[in-house]
Amino acid sequence: MMQNEHYPSLFRSSDAASVSAQRTYILLQRTYLVSLILSSIIGSSIVLKVGQTSWWYVILAIILALGLLILWITRSRRDENAWFDCRAIAESVKTAAWRFMMNAHPFQESDSVEKRFVAELQEIRKAMPDSAKHLASQMDGSASAITDFMRQLRRHPYDERKQFYIESRLRDQKKWYSDKANMNARSGERWFWLTAGFQIIAVMIAIITIAIGSLRFNFIPALMAFAAVVAAWSQMKRYDELAKAYALAAQELIELEAIAENLNQESSFPQFVEQVEGAISREHTMWCARRDILLSR
């Protein structure tokens, strides 16, 4: 099975940088959304704190200021851009590595093929100049651009290379896309009903208030704040969009798997690798295009 240490050093550094930036970005977003919820709850309850309103206004001002600070930090750090750029590099390097190991285009010639592969890595890296500092923070000085595992696999007999590719690339990615499609579909459904639930409760409270008069506590602003935050989180994660894209990629790989075992001629294998890599990268290419990222091919 292909492990991260078997890939080029550029993949490992960009993958680690992407994961780190993603975690920081999501943490900042969660903290900001929590500050909105807290400020809404406190703002709704201040009218009940007779004789203590000044302290509650101080607390509210602090929370609002912290939310504003987090918003400024998020904008200045630009972790979202680092997340996207480094992920684009990692996926491009992974695709190039598999083409190299399987003797597929543009790495079919044996003469100077390693030089061609290193040049490909340089093109991928230079396409994302803003990611240099993030890659540097994750760089492993002992790693190499072409690992011994990659060289050895490239020299394996055709049948061994083909079977390894089917198991470790095609089927591995088919399972990954299938699992992600199911997970995002379930998450999208769950977050939709959570948003709707907060709004339904708010409507019920409004009807009760009309029927019996004003309540001691006005729950509606807090509930609507919860609904807005949940909707914002769901929009940021793009569950429905990702579920459809991942499902399409998984279906393409299922169809390619059906013809994989009948590849008896080595001459047809490079084209098959191109088809599989195209199916794997198509969703990611669209993902990058939506964010105006240049993805090296």
DOMITI-134070 format. One record per residue (C-alpha): residue in three letters; x, y, z negated. Coordinates in steps of 0.1 Angstrom, whole numbers, plus 2048, in hexadecimal, padded with zeros to 3 digits. Layout:
N
+-----+-----+-----+-----+
|  aa |  xx |  yy |  zz |
+-----+-----+-----+-----+
| ala |   X |   Y |   Z |
...
+-----+-----+-----+-----+
END
This chain:
297
+-----+-----+-----+-----+
|  aa |  xx |  yy |  zz |
+-----+-----+-----+-----+
| met | 800 | 800 | 800 |
| met | 80C | 823 | 809 |
| gln | 816 | 837 | 7EA |
| asn | 81C | 85D | 7E7 |
| glu | 842 | 857 | 7E2 |
| his | 843 | 846 | 805 |
| tyr | 839 | 866 | 816 |
| pro | 850 | 883 | 81F |
| ser | 85A | 89B | 804 |
| leu | 846 | 8B7 | 815 |
| phe | 826 | 8A3 | 810 |
| arg | 82D | 89D | 7EB |
| ser | 835 | 8C1 | 7E4 |
| ser | 817 | 8CF | 7F7 |
| asp | 7FF | 8B5 | 7E8 |
| ala | 80B | 8BE | 7C5 |
| ala | 809 | 8E3 | 7CC |
| ser | 7E6 | 8DF | 7DA |
| val | 7D9 | 8CB | 7BD |
| ser | 7E9 | 8E4 | 7A4 |
| ala | 7D9 | 903 | 7B6 |
| gln | 7B7 | 8F1 | 7B8 |
| arg | 7B7 | 8EA | 793 |
| thr | 7C0 | 90E | 78A |
| tyr | 7A6 | 91C | 7A2 |
| ile | 78A | 906 | 795 |
| leu | 794 | 90E | 771 |
| leu | 793 | 933 | 777 |
| gln | 771 | 92F | 789 |
| arg | 762 | 91B | 76D |
| thr | 76E | 934 | 753 |
| tyr | 760 | 951 | 766 |
| leu | 73E | 940 | 76A |
| val | 73D | 938 | 745 |
| ser | 743 | 95D | 73D |
| leu | 725 | 966 | 753 |
| ile | 70F | 94D | 740 |
| leu | 71B | 959 | 71E |
| ser | 716 | 97D | 726 |
| ser | 6F3 | 976 | 733 |
| ile | 6EA | 963 | 713 |
| ile | 6F8 | 97E | 6FC |
| gly | 6E8 | 99A | 711 |
| ser | 6C6 | 989 | 70E |
| ser | 6C9 | 984 | 6E8 |
| ile | 6D6 | 9A6 | 6DE |
| val | 6B3 | 9B4 | 6D9 |
| leu | 6AE | 99A | 6BE |
| lys | 6CC | 9A4 | 6A9 |
| val | 6BD | 9C1 | 697 |
| gly | 6D8 | 9D5 | 684 |
| gln | 6F4 | 9C1 | 694 |
| thr | 6F1 | 9CC | 6B8 |
| ser | 712 | 9DF | 6B8 |
| trp | 726 | 9BF | 6B1 |
| trp | 713 | 9AC | 6CC |
| tyr | 71B | 9C8 | 6E5 |
| val | 73F | 9C5 | 6DC |
| ile | 73F | 9A0 | 6E2 |
| leu | 72C | 9A5 | 702 |
| ala | 745 | 9BF | 70E |
| ile | 762 | 9A8 | 706 |
| ile | 753 | 98B | 719 |
| leu | 74B | 9A1 | 737 |
| ala | 76F | 9AF | 736 |
| leu | 77D | 98C | 735 |
| gly | 768 | 982 | 752 |
| leu | 774 | 9A0 | 766 |
| leu | 798 | 997 | 75D |
| ile | 794 | 973 | 768 |
| leu | 785 | 980 | 789 |
| trp | 7A3 | 996 | 78E |
| ile | 7BB | 97A | 786 |
| thr | 7A9 | 963 | 79F |
| arg | 7AC | 97D | 7BA |
| ser | 7D1 | 986 | 7B3 |
| arg | 7DD | 961 | 7B0 |
| arg | 7CB | 955 | 7D0 |
| asp | 7CC | 931 | 7C4 |
| glu | 7B0 | 929 | 7DD |
| asn | 7C7 | 932 | 7FA |
| ala | 7E3 | 91E | 7EC |
| trp | 7CC | 900 | 7E7 |
| phe | 7C0 | 901 | 80B |
| asp | 7E2 | 909 | 81B |
| cys | 7F5 | 8EE | 808 |
| arg | 7DA | 8D4 | 80E |
| ala | 7DC | 8DC | 834 |
| ile | 801 | 8D6 | 832 |
| ala | 7FE | 8B5 | 81F |
| glu | 7E4 | 8A7 | 837 |
| ser | 7F8 | 8B1 | 856 |
| val | 818 | 8A1 | 848 |
| lys | 805 | 881 | 83F |
| thr | 7F7 | 87F | 862 |
| ala | 81A | 885 | 871 |
| ala | 829 | 86A | 85A |
| trp | 811 | 850 | 865 |
| arg | 816 | 857 | 889 |
| phe | 83C | 854 | 883 |
| met | 839 | 833 | 871 |
| met | 822 | 824 | 88B |
| asn | 837 | 830 | 8A9 |
| ala | 81A | 845 | 8B5 |
| his | 81B | 866 | 8C9 |
| pro | 831 | 87B | 8C7 |
| phe | 849 | 863 | 8B6 |
| gln | 84A | 846 | 8CE |
| glu | 86D | 84C | 8DB |
| ser | 888 | 83D | 8C7 |
| asp | 8A2 | 857 | 8D0 |
| ser | 8A3 | 875 | 8B9 |
| val | 881 | 86B | 8AB |
| glu | 88B | 875 | 888 |
| lys | 896 | 897 | 894 |
| arg | 875 | 89B | 8A5 |
| phe | 863 | 892 | 885 |
| val | 877 | 8AA | 870 |
| ala | 86F | 8C5 | 889 |
| glu | 84A | 8BD | 886 |
| leu | 84D | 8C1 | 860 |
| gln | 85D | 8E3 | 865 |
| glu | 841 | 8EE | 87C |
| ile | 827 | 8E4 | 863 |
| arg | 839 | 8F6 | 847 |
| lys | 83F | 916 | 85B |
| ala | 81A | 918 | 865 |
| met | 812 | 91F | 840 |
| pro | 82D | 939 | 835 |
| asp | 819 | 945 | 817 |
| ser | 81B | 923 | 808 |
| ala | 841 | 923 | 804 |
| lys | 841 | 92E | 7DF |
| his | 827 | 914 | 7D6 |
| leu | 83B | 8F8 | 7E8 |
| ala | 85B | 903 | 7D6 |
| ser | 84B | 8FF | 7B4 |
| gln | 844 | 8DB | 7BC |
| met | 863 | 8D2 | 7CF |
| asp | 875 | 8B2 | 7C7 |
| gly | 89A | 8B5 | 7D0 |
| ser | 8A0 | 890 | 7D0 |
| ala | 885 | 889 | 7EA |
| ser | 88B | 887 | 810 |
| ala | 879 | 891 | 82F |
| ile | 879 | 86D | 83C |
| thr | 877 | 852 | 822 |
| asp | 887 | 830 | 825 |
| phe | 864 | 821 | 823 |
| met | 85A | 834 | 843 |
| arg | 879 | 829 | 856 |
| gln | 874 | 805 | 84B |
| leu | 84F | 804 | 855 |
| arg | 857 | 813 | 876 |
| arg | 86E | 7F6 | 87E |
| his | 856 | 7DB | 873 |
| pro | 847 | 7C4 | 88E |
| tyr | 828 | 7D0 | 89F |
| asp | 810 | 7B8 | 88D |
| glu | 81D | 7C2 | 86B |
| arg | 81B | 7E7 | 873 |
| lys | 7F8 | 7E3 | 881 |
| gln | 7EB | 7D1 | 862 |
| phe | 7FB | 7E9 | 84A |
| tyr | 7EB | 806 | 85D |
| ile | 7C9 | 7F6 | 85D |
| glu | 7CA | 7EF | 837 |
| ser | 7DD | 80D | 82A |
| arg | 7D1 | 828 | 841 |
| leu | 7B1 | 81F | 853 |
| arg | 79F | 80C | 837 |
| asp | 7AD | 821 | 81B |
| gln | 7A0 | 841 | 82B |
| lys | 77F | 830 | 834 |
| lys | 77A | 828 | 810 |
| trp | 785 | 84B | 805 |
| tyr | 76D | 85D | 81C |
| ser | 750 | 845 | 814 |
| asp | 756 | 84A | 7EE |
| lys | 759 | 870 | 7F2 |
| ala | 73A | 872 | 808 |
| asn | 725 | 85F | 7EE |
| met | 733 | 873 | 7D1 |
| asn | 72D | 895 | 7E2 |
| ala | 709 | 88A | 7EC |
| arg | 701 | 881 | 7C8 |
| ser | 711 | 8A0 | 7BA |
| gly | 6FF | 8B6 | 7D3 |
| glu | 6DD | 8A7 | 7C9 |
| arg | 6E5 | 8A9 | 7A4 |
| trp | 6EF | 8CE | 7A5 |
| phe | 6D2 | 8D7 | 7BB |
| trp | 6B9 | 8C9 | 7A2 |
| leu | 6CC | 8D9 | 785 |
| thr | 6C8 | 8FB | 796 |
| ala | 6A4 | 8F5 | 79E |
| gly | 69E | 8E9 | 77A |
| phe | 6AA | 90A | 76B |
| gln | 694 | 91E | 782 |
| ile | 675 | 907 | 77B |
| ile | 67A | 90C | 756 |
| ala | 67D | 932 | 75B |
| val | 65C | 932 | 76F |
| met | 64B | 91E | 753 |
| ile | 657 | 936 | 739 |
| ala | 64B | 954 | 74E |
| ile | 628 | 943 | 750 |
| ile | 627 | 93D | 72B |
| thr | 631 | 961 | 724 |
| ile | 614 | 96D | 73A |
| ala | 5FC | 956 | 727 |
| ile | 606 | 95D | 703 |
| gly | 61A | 97D | 704 |
| ser | 63F | 985 | 701 |
| leu | 655 | 96C | 6EF |
| arg | 66E | 974 | 6D4 |
| phe | 68A | 96A | 6EB |
| asn | 68C | 972 | 710 |
| phe | 69A | 951 | 71E |
| ile | 694 | 95A | 743 |
| pro | 6B4 | 96F | 749 |
| ala | 6CA | 954 | 73A |
| leu | 6B9 | 939 | 74E |
| met | 6BC | 94C | 76E |
| ala | 6E1 | 952 | 766 |
| phe | 6E5 | 92C | 761 |
| ala | 6D4 | 925 | 782 |
| ala | 6EA | 93F | 794 |
| val | 70A | 931 | 785 |
| val | 700 | 90D | 78E |
| ala | 6F7 | 918 | 7B2 |
| ala | 718 | 92B | 7B5 |
| trp | 72C | 90C | 7A9 |
| ser | 719 | 8F5 | 7C2 |
| gln | 720 | 90E | 7DE |
| met | 745 | 90F | 7D5 |
| lys | 748 | 8EA | 7D5 |
| arg | 734 | 8E6 | 7F5 |
| tyr | 727 | 8C4 | 7EC |
| asp | 70D | 8C0 | 808 |
| glu | 725 | 8CC | 823 |
| leu | 741 | 8B5 | 818 |
| ala | 729 | 897 | 814 |
| lys | 720 | 89A | 839 |
| ala | 743 | 89F | 845 |
| tyr | 751 | 882 | 831 |
| ala | 735 | 86B | 83C |
| leu | 73C | 873 | 860 |
| ala | 762 | 86C | 85C |
| ala | 75A | 84B | 84A |
| gln | 742 | 840 | 866 |
| glu | 75D | 847 | 880 |
| leu | 776 | 832 | 86D |
| ile | 75D | 816 | 869 |
| glu | 759 | 815 | 88F |
| leu | 77E | 816 | 895 |
| glu | 783 | 7FA | 87C |
| ala | 76D | 7E4 | 891 |
| ile | 786 | 7E4 | 8AE |
| ala | 7A5 | 7E4 | 899 |
| glu | 7AA | 7BF | 897 |
| asn | 7A8 | 7BB | 8BC |
| leu | 7C7 | 7D0 | 8C3 |
| asn | 7DD | 7B4 | 8D1 |
| gln | 7F2 | 7CA | 8E8 |
| glu | 80B | 7E1 | 8D7 |
| ser | 808 | 7F9 | 8F4 |
| ser | 7E5 | 802 | 8EA |
| phe | 7ED | 807 | 8C5 |
| pro | 7FB | 82B | 8C7 |
| gln | 7DA | 836 | 8D7 |
| phe | 7C7 | 825 | 8BB |
| val | 7DC | 837 | 8A1 |
| glu | 7D3 | 857 | 8B2 |
| gln | 7AE | 84F | 8B0 |
| val | 7B0 | 847 | 88B |
| glu | 7C5 | 865 | 882 |
| gly | 7AD | 87B | 896 |
| ala | 78F | 86D | 883 |
| ile | 7A1 | 872 | 862 |
| ser | 7AD | 896 | 869 |
| arg | 78E | 8A2 | 87C |
| glu | 77B | 8AB | 85C |
| his | 79A | 8BB | 84D |
| thr | 7A0 | 8CF | 86D |
| met | 77C | 8DC | 86B |
| trp | 781 | 8E3 | 846 |
| cys | 7A0 | 8F8 | 84F |
| ala | 78F | 90A | 86C |
| arg | 773 | 915 | 854 |
| arg | 78E | 926 | 83F |
| asp | 7A2 | 934 | 85C |
| ile | 7C0 | 91D | 855 |
| leu | 7D7 | 913 | 871 |
| leu | 7DB | 8ED | 86F |
| ser | 7FA | 8DF | 880 |
| arg | 7F2 | 8C2 | 897 |
+-----+-----+-----+-----+
END
